[in-house]
């Protein structure tokens, strides 16, 4: 299983980016191989609109089965839900801590968007 975690830097030691659509990176953790890779999301940092939908496509295209982030807007939530990718909310300080919390079953699955669009 691959998990996408929103990150401010391209590292498992990075702080979690609390924004989904405009996160600078997605750090992808592969639970089967215990490995981390990084997907750049720079194309969406300054997008006037559609950042959440495009970021959702990036996560899906990376083969991720779940997303860990701080917050997710309505359009991104809908796009991920249609792709069958559940979203887990975290307040962890680092990507690695967020992954450990997920694996321990300590993260809450979002039932809907928790912020307005263009947040």
Helices and strands as residue ranges (DSSP letters): E 2-7, E 25-30, E 35-40, G 42-44, H 51-61, E 66-69, H 74-82, E 86-89, H 95-103, E 108-109
